[in-house]
Amino acid sequence: MKSNYKNLYIFSLNFGPQHPSTHGVLRLILSLLGEIIIKADPHIGLLHRGTEKLLENKTFLRGLPYFDRLDYVSCMVQEHSYCITLEYLKSINISSQVQIIRILFSEITRILNHLMAITTHALDVGALTPFLWAFEEREKLMNFYELISGARMHSSFFRPGGVYKNWNFLFLEKVLSFSIQFPYRIKEMESLLTNNRIWKERLINIGSITKKQAISWSFSGPLLRSTGFFWDLRKVQPYESYNFFKFKIPISYFGDSYDRYLLRIEEMKQSVYIINQCCLYLLSLQNQNITNPISNLFKSNTNMAALIAHFKFYSEGFFLQSNNMYIGIEAPKGEMGVFLASNANYKPYRCKIRAPGFFHLNSINSMIQYHTIADAVVIIGTQDIVFGEVDR
């Protein structure tokens, strides 16, 4: 189309959804003036599955596996947000052992997410080796998923009131061994990227945002903290037992793509520190019977009434009085929140999900404007978007 700006021609280009650097099914309609992007219009909805409406037609317990499919790079953290909301609604008290095993897997999931985010971002820019190295480490972490739940991705390990099954000392020793060697793997990746001249030239001053912009766009996670705003729900509004752990929340002040890369590197280091503390605490315990306290009430080898109650619990679910609740947790990408409204039924009356990627993607026009097409690839990568949660 013809532009009024100096009689130059602006043409439109479809960027995605087939392009590998769109990280899923993102379709951007770019208005270009030569190589310069004048406008970026994100088309959201190609993957839409109606998750929230599906959840409103499932019992509270049967809705849990849908959360694994939202951000499928951070499965257990998505489960965590749903379970905590249900526990607040039903006033379920969770033992410290359950809280710590959940924190352990939440931080394992944070590392899984950041390894994917950083190395696929590097792949977009042209660096292949970090991707290969990181996926070797991701295999180890996904083996921990498999050991504890039987699944490598969609684990359904967190349950309202507890977790799926107990752990053992051998499992904890394996995780502790990983937490000791993994910092050296982070250093290897840093040696390839952090001071690499090409990497810095591609990321520094690209996709810069200010603190005011980040707040107005409802940013959270590394994108918000890269502007110097200290906001991490693990520290600001501690949930589970995070207030008993020693760890730091890294922040930076330039708000560009390079800062967001550095923050994710530092967050992995802090996650390793938390995992180490979790393992040492759990190894010091004698009693490890921490599975779901709700379902344990029904388990019996001799009592038929208990067996029937157990069957009804898993077929009908549990009943909630009329109430509503929103709980947000610090997912790897930012604040992941779940709003549940109950009308005295076995199913939620309303379920609304606050996914961080949705807010980040909405700001992409302002972040990309007046950059080149090559810079668009960098900015999309540094936003760390997964469309399961955006097109829910």
N, C-alpha and C positions, 0 to 999 in steps of 0.2 A: 504494500500500500504506500501511497505517496505521503511524505511527511511535510508539515509546515515549517520544519526547521531547515532553513537554508536550501530548500528545494531538493533535499537529499531523500533517498529512497530507503525506507525501513521495510525489511521483509521478515516473514514469520518462518520459524523452524521448529519442527517437532523434535524435542529432545526426550527420547524414551517413548513408550515404556520398554522397548526391546534393548535399549542401550545398557551394557553391563554396568556402567558407572552410575546408573540411577538406583542401584541397590534395591531392586524389586520391581514394582509396577508403577513407578513414578512417571508421569507424563508432564513435561514442562513445555509450554508454548512460548518460545523465546522470540521477542521482537528485537531484531538485530540491525544495527547501523554499521555495516562492515563486520568486524569481529567484536564490536562492542555491544553488550546487552543493554537495551533500553528498558525492557520490561520482561519479567518472567511470570507467567501465569500457571500456577500448579493446578493440575486437574486431579482432584482427590475423589476416589470412589470406585476405581476399577476393580479392586479386590473386595469390595464391600460384601460382608457375610451376615450382617444383622446380628452380631454377637449379643448385644444388649437385649434384643427381643427374644433371642433364643434362651438366654439366661432367665428371662421372666416366665418361660414355659417349662423350666426344669426345677426340680427340688433343689434346695440349697446345696446339698452334697453333690448331686449330679452335675451342677453347674461348674464345679471346680476345674475339670479338665479343659474347659474353654479358655481358661486364663493361661494355660501353657501355650496356647496357639496365638496369643496376642503378640507379645514380643518373644518370638520363638528363639531368640539368642539369649534371653534372660528368663528362662521358664520358671524357676523356683521363686524368683522375686515376684513374679506376677501372682503366683499362688499365695504368696505371703500377704499381699495386700488384701486379697479376698478373705483369707482366713482371719486376719486380724479384725476386719470389719464385722464378720459374723460373730466373732468372740465378744466384741464389745456389745453387739446387739443382744446376745444371749447371756451376757455377764458371766462368761467362762473364765476362770482363773487358770493361768498356765504356769506350770512348774518352771523353775529356773533351768533345769536340764533341757526341757523342750525349747525354751527360749534360746539357749546357747547353741543347740544343734541347728536351730533355724538360722541363727546369725552366721554360724559356720558355713552353711550352704548358701546363704545370701551373698556372702563375700566370695565364695568360690564362683558363684554366678556372675558377680561383678567383674572378676578377672576374666571369665569366659567372654563376657560382652566386650570388654576393653581390648582384649587380644584380637577379637574379630574386627572391632571398629578401627583400631590403629593400623592393622596390617592390610586390610582390604583398602583402606584409605591410601596406604603406601603403594599398593598395587595399582590403584587408579592413577597415581602420580608417575609410576614407572619402576618402582622398586619391588622386585619379586621375592628376594631372599627372606625378609622379615616375615612374610606370609607363610613360607614353608617352615621356618623355625617356630613360629607361634602356634601353628596347627599341630605340631608335635606335642606342645604343652597342653593344648586344648584336648587332645586325645586322652592325656592323663587325667584331666579334670572330668571329662565325660565318663571315664571309667569309674570315677567315684560316684557319679550319678547312677551308673548301672549297678554298682555294688550295693547301693543302699535302696534302690527302688526297682531295679530290673529293667529300666529304660534309660537310654542315653540322652533323650531330649525331653519328651513329654512325660515327666516323671510322676505327676500327681502325688508327690511325697508329702507335702504339707497338707494337713487335714484340720478342719475346725476342731479345736480342742487338743491337738497333738500333732503327731507325724505318723507316717504309714507303718513303720516298724522300727525295732531297736537296732542299735549299732553294736559293734564289738571292738575290743582293744586293738585287734589287728588292723581294722579299718582306720582307726584314729592314728595309729602309728604310720600308716601309709600316707595319710594326709599331712601329718607332721613332717615326714621326710620330704614331701613335696614342698612344703612351706620353707624348708631350709635351703633347698637347691634352686627354687624358682627365682629369687632375686638375682642370681648370676645370669639367668636367661634374659631377664629384663635388661641387665647391663649390656648383654650382647646385642640386643635390638637397638638400644640407645647408641651403641658404638657405630651402628650403620646409619642412623637417622638424625640424632639430635644436633650434631655439628656438621652434618652433610650440607655442602654449599648449595646443591641443587634443591634439596628438601627445604632449606630455609628460604631460598629465593621464591619457591612456589607457594609457601605458606605465610610468610611474614607480611603483615598489612593486607591480607586477603580476607574478605568477609568480616571486617572489623565491626564490632558493635560497642555501644556505650552502655554504661550502667542504666541510664534512663531508658534507653531503647529496650534493654533486656527485661526491665521491670514492666514496661508498658506492653510488651509482647507476651507476658506471662511465662518467660523462660524459667527453667530450673536446671539443676544438675550442672555439668561442666560448662555449658554455654553461659549460664548465669554467673558462676563463680569465676569465669575468665574475665569478667568485667570488674572484679574487686569486691563483689557483693558476697558476704559470708552467709550462705544459706545452705545448710545440709540438715535434713530432718533427723539424722542420727544424732546430731549435736543440739540443734535448736529445739526440737520437740522429740526427745528420745523415746523410742518405743522398744518393746521387748526389754532386753538387758544391755542395750548399747551404752547406757550411762556408766556401766561398771568397767568398760574397756578403755584402755589407753590408746588413742590414735589421734592423728591430726587431720584437719580438713585443708588440703592445699587450695590456695586461691592465687590468681594472677590479676593483672590490671590492664593489659593492652587489648584484650577482647578479640584477638585475631585468631586465624586458624592454627598458627604455631602455638599460641598459648593453650588452646584447647587440646592439642596433642600432648603438650607437657603436663597438663593437669591429669589426663588419663593415665599417663605413665606413673605419676606420683600417687594416684589413687590405687593403682595396682600394688604399689609398695605398701601402702597403709592397709590394704585388704590382707596382704600376706601377714602383716603384723597382728591383725585381729584373728586370723585363722590360727596362728601360732598360739595365741592366748587361749582360744577356745579349746584347742586340742589338749593343752597342758591341764586345763581345768577339768575337762571330761575324763582324761586319763587318771585323774586323782580320785574320781568317784568310785564307790563300790557298787551301788545300785544303779543299774542302767535300764530299768523297766519304765520306759517313758512313752509308750505308744498311746494312742488316742484314748483319753480317760472316759469319753462318752461311750464309745463302743465297748470298752472293757467292762462297763457295768453289766452288760448283757451276756458276756461270755461265760458259759458253764458247760461242763461235760455231762452233767446229770440232770439239771433242772430244765424241763421242757418249757416252762414259762419264760425263762431267760433266753432260750433258743428262739422262741417265737418273737420276743421283743427285739432280739438281735436282727432277725429277718425283717421285721417291720421297720426298724431303724434304717436299714440299707435300701429298702424298697420305697418307703414313704418319705424318709428323711425325718427331720425334726421340725417342730412347730415354733414359730416366733410370734409374739404378741405384736400389736400395731405399734410401730416405731420406725424411726429412720436414723441413719448414721452415715457420715462420711469420714473415712480414715485415709490419710496419705502416708506413703513410705518413700524412702530414698532409693529409688531404682537406679541402675547404672546410667540411664539416659536422663534422669531427672525425677520429679515428683510423680509417682504413680498412685492414683487414688481411686477408691471405689465408693460410690454412694449407693446404699441399699435402703429401700423403703419396704416395710412389711405391713400387710393388712390382716394380721392374725391368720396366717396360712402356712402351708408347707413350701410355698414358692415365693420369691420376691415379687412384690407389686410393681416396683420399679428398680432398675439397675442402670446406673450411669457410670461410665469409666472415664477417668481423667488420664489421658495418655500424654506423656511429655512430647513425643515426636509430632503429634498433631499441631501443637502450638509452635514448635520450631519450624515446621514446614510452612506454616502460614506466613512467616516473616521472610520467606526466601526471596521475594521480589526486592525487598529493601537491602538484603545482604548481597545479592548478586548484581544489582543495578550498577552499570558503568564498569563492570568487569568484563573480561573476555570469556569466550566459550570454554577455554581451558581452565580458567578460574572457577567456572560454574561446577566443574567436576570436583575440584578441591573443596568447595563450600558444601556441596551435597554430602561429600564424604565426611567432612568434619562435623556435620549436624548429626551423624550417626542415626539415620532413619531406618526403621523397620516397619513395613507397611501393614503387618498384622495388627499393630496397635493403632495406626493412623486410619486405616480403612476398616475399622471394626464394625 
